[in-house]
Amino acid sequence: MKNVKRVLAAVLVALVVLTCFAACGTTPQKAILGKWRDSTGTTGYEFKEGNACVITYADVVIPIIGTKYDGSVDGIYTIEEAEDGTCYVTLTYTLFTTSITKRYMFKVEGSALTLTDMEDQTQTVFMAYEEETTVPVETSAAETSAPVSQ
């Protein structure tokens, strides 16, 4: 009987520890950090530490101002988490002297960020990405000065 109680106590302790680890998972503030791009490559977001963000557009008509834009703008963002666990991000930036504030419900699952516009309920999925870098191949002096044989 003592062994059964010990086993049950060990299982209970293990469950409590696992629950604590699950509760201490990534926060919404950490989960959204990084670079995200939509599937067409026309819109991207980079969420940085300290609530700074960069919004990138590639030849997109910005609905709020009705003007085509190709470039990046700096902005700020805030995160809030509702009691039910729903997460929201509010972006504020200026484009062509127009201040824009957008609020989205968001969810991060693996390498996908889903933003739901709180005004019109449109949903867009963004994928995490890393910019490609090219590293020059170094050649030794002997390789560059060697005579070419014919």
Residue pairs with C-beta under 8 A, 6 or more apart in sequence:
28 79
28 81
28 87
28 106
28 108
29 79
31 108
32 47
32 79
32 89
32 106
32 108
32 113
33 47
33 48
33 49
34 46
34 47
34 128
35 44
35 45
35 46
35 128
35 129
35 130
35 131
36 44
36 45
36 46
36 47
36 113
36 126
36 127
36 128
36 129
37 43
37 44
37 126
37 127
37 129
38 44
38 124
38 125
38 126
38 127
39 125
39 127
41 58
42 57
42 58
42 59
42 60
43 55
43 56
43 57
43 58
43 60
43 124
43 126
44 55
44 56
44 126
44 129
45 53
45 54
45 55
45 56
45 91
45 113
45 126
46 53
46 54
46 56
47 53
47 77
47 89
48 54
51 76
51 77
51 78
52 74
52 75
52 76
52 77
53 74
53 75
53 76
53 77
53 91
53 93
54 72
54 73
54 74
54 75
55 72
55 73
55 75
55 91
55 93
56 71
56 72
57 69
57 70
57 71
57 72
58 70
59 68
59 69
59 70
60 68
60 69
60 70
61 67
61 68
61 69
62 68
62 69
62 95
62 100
64 98
64 100
65 95
65 96
65 98
65 100
67 96
69 95
69 96
73 93
73 94
73 95
74 93
75 91
75 92
75 93
75 94
76 91
76 92
76 93
77 89
77 90
77 91
77 92
78 89
78 90
79 87
79 88
79 89
80 87
80 88
80 90
81 87
81 88
82 88
86 105
87 105
87 106
87 107
88 103
88 104
88 105
88 106
88 118
89 103
89 104
89 106
89 115
90 101
90 102
90 103
90 104
91 100
91 101
91 102
91 103
91 104
92 99
92 100
92 101
93 99
93 100
94 100
102 117
102 119
103 117
103 118
103 119
104 115
104 116
104 117
104 118
105 115
105 116
105 118
106 113
106 114
106 115
106 116
107 113
107 114
108 114
111 127
111 128
112 125
112 126
112 127
112 128
113 125
113 126
113 127
113 128
114 123
114 124
114 125
114 126
115 123
115 124
115 125
115 126
116 122
116 123
117 123
117 124
